[in-house]
Amino acid sequence: MPDSAQTRPAEAPCLHCGSRVPEGAVSREFCCAGCEAVHGLLVSQGLTRYYDLATGGTAPAAEPARGRGLSWLEPLVARAESAPGALCSLELDVQGIHCAACVWLMSELFRRQPGGAGLTVDPALGKARMQWRRGAFDVSGYLRAVEAFGYLFGPSRKCPAPASLDLPIRLGICVALSMNVMLFSVSFYVGLAPEDGDVFGLFTWLSLGLSTLVVAVGGWPFFRSAWQGLRRGVPHLDLPIALGILMVFGTSLVQARSGRGDLAYFDTLNTFVTLMLVGRWLQQRVLERNRRFLLEDDGAEGLFVRRQVGARLDTVRVSQVAEGDLLVIAPGDLVPVEAELLDGNARVSTDWMTGEPDERDVLAGEVLPAGAFNAGREAVRARARQSFQDSPLVALLRRPPEGAGRGAGHTRFWESVSRRWVVTVLAVSALGLVLWWPSGPDKALEVAVALLVVTCPCAIGIATPLAYELVQARLRREGFFIRATDLLDRLPRVRRVLFDKTGTLTLGRMELVDRAGLESLGGEAREVAFNLAARSNHPVSRCLAEGLSRLGARFDAEARVTEHPGHGLEWVRGGVCWRLGRADWRMSAEGATAERAAAEGLRGTVLFRDGVPVAAFPVREALRPDARREVLALQAEGQEVWLLSGDAPARVRALASSLDVPVERALGGLRPEEKAFAVSRLGAADTLYLGDGVNDSLAFERALCAGTPAIDRPVMPGKSDFFLVGEGLSSLREALRLSQQLQRVVRRLLHLAIGYNTVAVAVCLAGWMTPLRAAVAMPAISLATVLFTVWSLSEPRAPHGDSTPVGRPTEVPA
């Protein structure tokens, strides 16, 4: 691998995942910070075999979660440790597994931990089962080591859906049985006749017996779906499939009992059932992979907090918190209710509730807001001022009923197609029966059955699911993961794209306006600034620490840094007082004021040496590298782009102006219920909403489509129709484009099916259709529609943004 960006061409792919590096990315070697962080860890820890095992392109890596608490793990480990036996066992869910390389990485990290006895990872379901020697293995340490690579662990909740195992098993049985029946049928086609006696009878009854199993095993999903549709009064597309299976089987049974197995449709029937099962399996495969990529999240039941009762400390679900409870909030833990801080001070982050990356200090006696996270380095104690049932989190965490807030218009097309197809097929079959009845019941029934066989909805049952699978697989490689079954049917209706601001258009972290301040630091000042910044969780400190680390600054474990809430960090080193913080923060002897600092032109965070400014580091919110280009492209393609944010209106308008979004479409200072009202007012029936915080939860329920880039946070991914991985937004526009292309392909498939069935009906009504011709025609048209689908969705596409100007660098006011 190249050692520097200078040796790489401008269009070189990401060193970690192979994806295209977005134009404007900070690094030319990586598509996002997640890939850069994971690549660095793999190299530094000697785990580069990961790249040998990771075959093919994958989605960008998720950025490692910062400060995530593991309070949920404590009761699980305690239960495992208390079980009898020399070995302890624990099963957990895993988020982010892509391939065999992920499994190897987790296994290798487990092997390096002392005390481990065994690890089994199920990548298909997203589960890990570990065993260790009692008291000799650090479970939380292992989990943190793995989560540093962008994975997440959670309580074991994932389980295979009934259809997940049902369809593959049914499909495997039908394939095996159908192959045997086809061998028997070949003998009929090449001349085996009733005159051949016992051999003919044996092959006939074997075909009948095996076909009976195929109908029972493979036809059941269609029988059940057709019956459910009839009970609801909706003629489902599975109805003609089910009727065709039953009538073809019935006619073939009659022919077999009469001694004419050569006139039965056993091979055609079995091939048809098997192909329909393939289409049904394709419909669910990618969606299940996407759902299993994430942790299962059941809202408040997946959130825990520590509660002190006397000398005992219990870990309980947040739903069990009552007014007056004494809570211990560890670093990274959630404050589930409004609570009075009992300790000296605490630093909290409210970005989950407000969507903004700001952290603030809370003093003893003040209120910790519900939904805040402990962003400090120490646990704090707080007294609950309300029960969880009274917490504002309850309304935001609740799960809406399935389909709530989603328009039903996208189903009308398929309902119309299904209804017309059912009526037409049954009418044509009845017509054939009537026309040929004078020739005898046997011939009339043969024609009617032939009509049901050859008018199979192969374009819908096979090619259409394949088309959806191809689009979903392509989007997955782009970092766009679909969770909702009907999302691709809804996306073509989108006319407005609504963005939350922080964490959605921006990355939820800070960046330097320019690097001149850092690069101008001398050796001593650089080391001091790094050791000051590295000891704070504040977003600005993290930004500076990362930049100084890139310049080679070293960590001093002996440094004694004091944090002054609301001001900054201080370190007395060799009799010299160094400070890193606000521009108006001076040594008391200086007597400097905010006005004096402003007069000196200091901006952002400043490094002081004995009260004298050494360097200033102005920062801003880091915008996603392709945000401006994608917003411009969406507007050029006819989409209305809006910004809805809880941030200050002035900052939201400033961002809108920098992105060339009309300022009247930039709404700031919105509470969660106001965001939801704005979605309804703008038109929920054609709106896509992209947000990252629980404050977006109510708006998610109103929009036609909703998604999130925040897969490292609870609740929101589980409420989303889709989620994004990586720092770019181009996959969102690609999803809108591909959904429209998919819609066109599906309509062409329907036209192709109509043309084929018109010819097939004419042949059947003329009495020319035989079992052999049906056995050839049905698979042939299925293969043709599949090839047409693959060709239609494999057209080369132009690179993103070739005709869209990116314009000037965009600065987001901090």
URBELPE-V277816 format. One record per residue. N is the residue number from 1. SS is DSSP state (helix for helix, strand for strand, loop for the rest). BURIAL is I if it has 24 or more other ideal C-beta (glycine too) atoms within 12 Angstrom, else O. D_LAST is the distance of its C-alpha to the last C-alpha in whole Angstrom. Layout:
n=[N/N]
ss=[SS/SS]
burial=[BURIAL/BURIAL]
d_last=[D_LAST/D_LAST]
This chain:
n=[1/2/3/4/5/6/7/8/9/10/11/12/13/14/15/16/17/18/19/20/21/22/23/24/25/26/27/28/29/30/31/32/33/34/35/36/37/38/39/40/41/42/43/44/45/46/47/48/49/50/51/52/53/54/55/56/57/58/59/60/61/62/63/64/65/66/67/68/69/70/71/72/73/74/75/76/77/78/79/80/81/82/83/84/85/86/87/88/89/90/91/92/93/94/95/96/97/98/99/100/101/102/103/104/105/106/107/108/109/110/111/112/113/114/115/116/117/118/119/120/121/122/123/124/125/126/127/128/129/130/131/132/133/134/135/136/137/138/139/140/141/142/143/144/145/146/147/148/149/150/151/152/153/154/155/156/157/158/159/160/161/162/163/164/165/166/167/168/169/170/171/172/173/174/175/176/177/178/179/180/181/182/183/184/185/186/187/188/189/190/191/192/193/194/195/196/197/198/199/200/201/202/203/204/205/206/207/208/209/210/211/212/213/214/215/216/217/218/219/220/221/222/223/224/225/226/227/228/229/230/231/232/233/234/235/236/237/238/239/240/241/242/243/244/245/246/247/248/249/250/251/252/253/254/255/256/257/258/259/260/261/262/263/264/265/266/267/268/269/270/271/272/273/274/275/276/277/278/279/280/281/282/283/284/285/286/287/288/289/290/291/292/293/294/295/296/297/298/299/300/301/302/303/304/305/306/307/308/309/310/311/312/313/314/315/316/317/318/319/320/321/322/323/324/325/326/327/328/329/330/331/332/333/334/335/336/337/338/339/340/341/342/343/344/345/346/347/348/349/350/351/352/353/354/355/356/357/358/359/360/361/362/363/364/365/366/367/368/369/370/371/372/373/374/375/376/377/378/379/380/381/382/383/384/385/386/387/388/389/390/391/392/393/394/395/396/397/398/399/400/401/402/403/404/405/406/407/408/409/410/411/412/413/414/415/416/417/418/419/420/421/422/423/424/425/426/427/428/429/430/431/432/433/434/435/436/437/438/439/440/441/442/443/444/445/446/447/448/449/450/451/452/453/454/455/456/457/458/459/460/461/462/463/464/465/466/467/468/469/470/471/472/473/474/475/476/477/478/479/480/481/482/483/484/485/486/487/488/489/490/491/492/493/494/495/496/497/498/499/500/501/502/503/504/505/506/507/508/509/510/511/512/513/514/515/516/517/518/519/520/521/522/523/524/525/526/527/528/529/530/531/532/533/534/535/536/537/538/539/540/541/542/543/544/545/546/547/548/549/550/551/552/553/554/555/556/557/558/559/560/561/562/563/564/565/566/567/568/569/570/571/572/573/574/575/576/577/578/579/580/581/582/583/584/585/586/587/588/589/590/591/592/593/594/595/596/597/598/599/600/601/602/603/604/605/606/607/608/609/610/611/612/613/614/615/616/617/618/619/620/621/622/623/624/625/626/627/628/629/630/631/632/633/634/635/636/637/638/639/640/641/642/643/644/645/646/647/648/649/650/651/652/653/654/655/656/657/658/659/660/661/662/663/664/665/666/667/668/669/670/671/672/673/674/675/676/677/678/679/680/681/682/683/684/685/686/687/688/689/690/691/692/693/694/695/696/697/698/699/700/701/702/703/704/705/706/707/708/709/710/711/712/713/714/715/716/717/718/719/720/721/722/723/724/725/726/727/728/729/730/731/732/733/734/735/736/737/738/739/740/741/742/743/744/745/746/747/748/749/750/751/752/753/754/755/756/757/758/759/760/761/762/763/764/765/766/767/768/769/770/771/772/773/774/775/776/777/778/779/780/781/782/783/784/785/786/787/788/789/790/791/792/793/794/795/796/797/798/799/800/801/802/803/804/805/806/807/808/809/810/811/812/813/814]
ss=[loop/loop/loop/loop/helix/helix/helix/loop/loop/loop/loop/loop/strand/loop/loop/loop/loop/loop/loop/strand/loop/loop/loop/loop/loop/loop/loop/loop/loop/loop/loop/loop/helix/helix/helix/helix/helix/helix/helix/helix/helix/helix/helix/helix/loop/loop/loop/loop/helix/helix/helix/helix/helix/loop/loop/loop/loop/loop/loop/loop/loop/loop/loop/loop/loop/loop/loop/loop/loop/loop/helix/helix/helix/helix/helix/helix/helix/helix/helix/helix/helix/helix/loop/loop/loop/loop/strand/strand/strand/strand/strand/strand/strand/strand/strand/loop/loop/loop/loop/helix/helix/helix/helix/helix/helix/helix/helix/helix/helix/helix/helix/helix/loop/loop/loop/strand/strand/strand/strand/strand/strand/strand/loop/loop/loop/loop/strand/strand/strand/strand/strand/strand/strand/loop/loop/loop/loop/loop/helix/helix/helix/helix/helix/helix/helix/helix/helix/loop/loop/loop/loop/strand/strand/strand/strand/loop/loop/loop/loop/loop/loop/helix/helix/helix/helix/helix/helix/helix/helix/helix/helix/helix/helix/helix/helix/helix/helix/helix/helix/helix/helix/helix/helix/helix/helix/helix/helix/helix/helix/loop/loop/loop/loop/helix/helix/helix/loop/helix/helix/helix/helix/helix/helix/helix/helix/helix/helix/helix/helix/helix/helix/helix/helix/helix/helix/helix/helix/helix/loop/helix/helix/helix/helix/helix/helix/helix/helix/helix/helix/helix/helix/helix/loop/loop/loop/loop/loop/helix/helix/helix/helix/helix/helix/helix/helix/helix/helix/helix/helix/helix/helix/helix/helix/helix/helix/helix/helix/loop/loop/loop/helix/helix/helix/loop/loop/helix/helix/helix/helix/helix/helix/helix/helix/helix/helix/helix/helix/helix/helix/helix/helix/helix/helix/helix/helix/helix/helix/helix/helix/helix/helix/helix/helix/loop/loop/loop/loop/loop/helix/helix/helix/helix/loop/strand/strand/strand/strand/strand/strand/loop/loop/strand/strand/strand/strand/strand/strand/helix/helix/helix/loop/loop/loop/loop/loop/strand/strand/strand/strand/loop/loop/loop/loop/strand/loop/loop/loop/loop/strand/strand/strand/loop/loop/loop/strand/strand/strand/strand/strand/loop/helix/helix/helix/helix/loop/loop/loop/loop/strand/strand/strand/strand/strand/loop/loop/loop/strand/strand/loop/loop/loop/loop/strand/strand/loop/loop/loop/loop/loop/strand/strand/strand/strand/strand/loop/loop/loop/helix/helix/helix/loop/loop/helix/helix/helix/helix/helix/loop/loop/loop/loop/loop/loop/loop/loop/loop/loop/loop/helix/helix/helix/helix/helix/helix/helix/helix/helix/helix/helix/helix/helix/helix/helix/helix/helix/helix/helix/helix/helix/helix/helix/helix/helix/helix/helix/helix/helix/loop/loop/loop/helix/helix/helix/helix/helix/helix/helix/helix/helix/helix/helix/helix/helix/helix/loop/loop/loop/helix/helix/helix/helix/helix/helix/helix/helix/helix/helix/helix/helix/helix/helix/helix/helix/helix/helix/helix/helix/helix/loop/strand/strand/strand/loop/loop/loop/loop/helix/helix/helix/helix/helix/loop/loop/loop/loop/strand/strand/strand/strand/loop/helix/helix/helix/helix/helix/strand/strand/strand/strand/strand/strand/strand/loop/loop/loop/helix/helix/helix/helix/loop/loop/loop/helix/helix/helix/helix/helix/helix/helix/helix/helix/helix/helix/loop/loop/loop/loop/loop/helix/helix/helix/helix/helix/helix/helix/helix/helix/helix/helix/helix/loop/loop/loop/loop/loop/loop/loop/loop/loop/loop/loop/strand/strand/strand/loop/loop/loop/strand/strand/strand/strand/strand/strand/loop/loop/strand/strand/strand/strand/strand/strand/loop/loop/loop/loop/loop/loop/loop/loop/loop/loop/loop/loop/helix/helix/helix/helix/helix/helix/loop/loop/loop/loop/loop/strand/strand/strand/strand/strand/loop/loop/strand/strand/strand/strand/strand/strand/loop/strand/strand/strand/strand/strand/loop/loop/loop/helix/helix/helix/helix/helix/helix/helix/helix/helix/helix/loop/loop/loop/strand/strand/strand/strand/strand/loop/loop/loop/loop/helix/helix/helix/helix/helix/helix/helix/helix/helix/helix/loop/loop/loop/loop/helix/helix/helix/strand/strand/loop/loop/loop/loop/helix/helix/helix/helix/helix/helix/helix/helix/helix/helix/helix/helix/helix/helix/helix/strand/strand/strand/strand/loop/loop/loop/helix/helix/helix/helix/helix/helix/helix/helix/helix/loop/loop/strand/strand/strand/strand/loop/loop/loop/loop/loop/loop/loop/helix/helix/helix/helix/loop/loop/strand/strand/strand/loop/loop/loop/loop/loop/helix/helix/helix/helix/helix/helix/helix/helix/helix/helix/helix/helix/helix/helix/helix/helix/helix/helix/helix/helix/helix/helix/helix/helix/helix/helix/helix/helix/helix/helix/helix/helix/helix/helix/helix/helix/loop/loop/loop/loop/loop/helix/helix/helix/helix/helix/helix/helix/helix/helix/helix/helix/helix/helix/helix/helix/helix/helix/helix/helix/helix/helix/helix/loop/loop/loop/loop/loop/loop/loop/loop/loop/loop/loop/loop/loop/loop/loop/loop/loop/loop/loop/strand/loop/loop]
burial=[O/O/O/O/O/O/O/O/O/O/O/O/I/I/I/I/I/I/I/I/I/I/I/I/I/I/I/I/I/I/I/I/I/I/I/I/I/I/I/I/I/I/O/O/O/O/I/O/O/I/I/O/O/I/O/O/O/I/I/I/I/I/I/I/I/I/I/I/I/I/I/I/I/I/O/I/I/O/O/I/I/O/O/O/O/O/O/I/I/I/I/I/I/I/I/I/I/I/I/O/I/I/I/I/I/I/I/I/I/I/O/O/I/O/O/I/O/O/I/O/I/O/I/I/I/I/I/I/I/I/I/I/O/O/O/O/I/O/I/I/O/I/I/I/I/I/I/I/I/I/I/I/I/I/I/I/I/I/O/O/O/O/I/O/O/O/I/O/O/I/I/O/I/I/I/O/I/I/O/I/I/I/O/I/I/O/I/I/I/O/O/I/O/O/O/O/O/O/O/I/I/O/I/I/O/I/I/I/O/I/I/I/I/I/I/O/I/I/I/I/I/I/I/O/I/I/O/O/I/O/O/O/O/O/I/I/I/I/I/I/I/I/I/I/I/I/I/I/I/I/I/I/I/O/I/I/O/O/O/I/I/I/I/I/I/I/I/I/I/I/I/I/I/I/I/I/I/I/I/I/I/I/I/I/I/I/I/I/I/I/I/I/I/I/I/I/I/O/I/I/I/I/I/I/I/I/I/I/O/O/O/O/O/O/I/I/I/I/I/I/I/I/O/O/I/I/I/I/I/I/I/I/I/I/I/I/I/I/I/I/I/I/I/O/I/I/I/I/I/I/I/I/I/I/I/I/I/I/I/I/I/I/O/O/O/I/O/I/I/I/I/I/I/I/I/I/O/O/I/I/I/I/I/I/I/I/O/I/O/O/I/I/I/I/I/I/I/I/I/O/O/O/O/O/I/I/O/O/O/I/O/O/I/I/O/O/I/I/O/O/I/I/O/I/I/I/O/I/I/O/O/I/I/O/O/I/O/O/O/O/O/O/O/I/I/I/I/I/I/I/I/I/I/I/I/I/I/I/I/I/I/I/I/I/I/I/I/I/I/I/I/I/I/I/I/I/I/I/I/I/I/I/I/I/I/I/I/I/I/I/I/I/I/I/I/I/I/I/I/I/I/I/I/I/I/I/I/I/I/I/I/I/I/O/O/O/I/I/O/O/I/O/O/O/I/I/I/I/I/I/I/I/I/I/I/I/I/I/I/I/I/I/I/I/I/I/I/I/O/O/I/O/I/O/O/O/O/O/I/O/I/O/I/O/I/O/I/I/I/I/I/O/I/O/O/O/I/I/I/I/I/I/I/I/I/I/O/O/O/O/O/I/O/O/O/O/I/O/O/O/O/I/I/I/I/I/I/I/I/O/O/O/I/I/I/I/I/I/I/I/I/I/I/I/I/I/I/I/I/I/I/I/I/I/I/O/I/O/I/I/I/I/I/I/I/I/I/O/O/O/I/I/I/I/I/I/I/I/I/I/I/O/O/O/I/I/I/I/I/I/I/I/O/O/I/I/O/I/I/O/O/I/O/I/O/I/I/I/I/I/I/I/I/I/I/I/I/I/I/I/I/I/I/I/I/I/I/I/I/I/I/I/I/I/I/I/I/I/I/I/I/I/I/I/I/I/I/I/I/I/I/I/I/I/I/I/I/I/I/I/I/I/I/O/I/I/O/I/I/I/O/I/I/I/O/I/I/O/O/I/I/O/I/I/I/O/O/O/I/I/I/O/I/I/I/O/I/I/I/O/I/I/O/O/I/I/O/I/I/O/O/I/I/O/O/O/O/O/O/I/I/O/O/I/O/I/O/O/O/I/I/I/I/I]
d_last=[37/35/34/31/29/31/34/33/33/30/31/32/31/29/31/31/31/33/30/29/26/23/23/20/20/19/22/25/27/25/24/21/20/23/26/25/24/28/29/29/30/33/34/33/36/38/38/38/41/38/38/42/42/39/41/40/36/34/30/27/27/25/22/23/22/21/22/25/28/31/33/35/36/38/41/41/42/44/46/47/48/50/52/56/56/55/52/49/48/44/43/39/37/35/32/32/35/36/39/42/39/37/40/41/38/38/42/42/39/41/44/42/42/45/47/46/49/48/45/46/43/44/41/43/42/39/41/41/44/45/47/48/50/50/48/47/44/40/39/36/35/37/34/31/33/33/29/28/29/27/30/30/33/34/37/40/40/40/44/45/46/50/49/48/51/53/53/53/56/58/57/58/61/62/61/64/66/66/67/70/71/70/73/75/75/75/79/79/78/80/83/84/86/87/91/89/90/88/85/84/84/82/80/79/79/77/74/75/74/71/70/70/68/65/65/65/62/60/61/60/56/57/60/58/55/58/59/56/55/59/58/55/57/55/57/55/55/56/59/61/60/62/65/65/65/68/70/70/71/74/75/75/77/79/80/80/83/85/85/83/80/80/79/76/72/71/69/67/67/65/63/62/61/59/57/56/55/53/51/50/49/47/45/44/43/40/39/40/38/35/35/37/34/32/33/35/33/35/32/33/36/33/31/33/32/35/37/39/43/45/45/44/40/40/38/38/36/34/36/38/36/38/37/38/38/36/33/32/29/29/25/24/26/25/26/28/29/28/29/30/29/32/30/29/25/23/19/19/16/16/15/18/19/16/14/11/10/10/13/15/18/22/25/28/30/26/26/24/23/25/23/21/21/22/20/22/25/27/29/29/31/31/33/33/33/34/36/34/36/34/30/28/27/31/30/27/29/33/34/35/38/39/38/37/34/36/38/41/42/41/44/46/47/48/50/52/53/54/56/58/58/60/62/63/64/66/68/69/70/72/73/74/76/78/79/80/82/86/85/85/83/82/81/79/77/77/75/73/72/71/69/67/67/66/63/61/57/56/54/52/53/52/50/48/47/47/44/42/42/42/38/37/38/36/33/33/33/30/28/29/31/33/34/36/39/39/35/37/39/36/33/36/35/32/31/27/24/22/18/16/12/11/14/16/14/11/13/11/10/8/10/11/10/14/16/18/17/19/22/23/23/27/29/28/25/24/26/25/21/21/24/21/18/21/22/19/17/14/11/10/14/15/13/15/18/18/18/20/23/23/24/27/26/28/28/30/31/33/30/29/26/25/22/21/19/16/17/17/20/23/26/29/31/34/34/31/28/25/21/18/15/14/15/17/19/22/26/28/30/28/27/24/22/18/20/22/18/17/20/20/17/15/11/9/12/15/19/21/25/27/25/25/21/22/19/15/12/9/7/5/6/9/11/15/17/19/17/17/21/22/20/23/25/25/26/28/30/30/28/26/22/20/17/17/15/15/11/11/13/11/8/11/13/10/10/14/15/13/16/19/19/20/18/21/20/17/17/15/16/18/20/22/25/24/22/26/27/25/26/30/30/28/31/31/34/32/29/27/24/21/19/19/19/22/21/21/25/27/25/27/30/30/29/32/30/27/25/23/21/21/24/24/23/26/28/25/27/31/30/29/31/29/27/25/25/23/19/21/21/25/27/26/27/30/31/31/33/36/36/38/40/41/42/44/46/47/48/50/51/53/55/56/57/59/61/62/63/65/67/67/69/71/72/73/74/77/78/77/74/75/74/73/72/69/69/68/66/64/62/62/60/58/57/57/54/52/53/52/48/47/48/46/43/43/43/41/37/35/32/29/28/31/31/27/25/22/21/18/15/12/9/6/4/0]
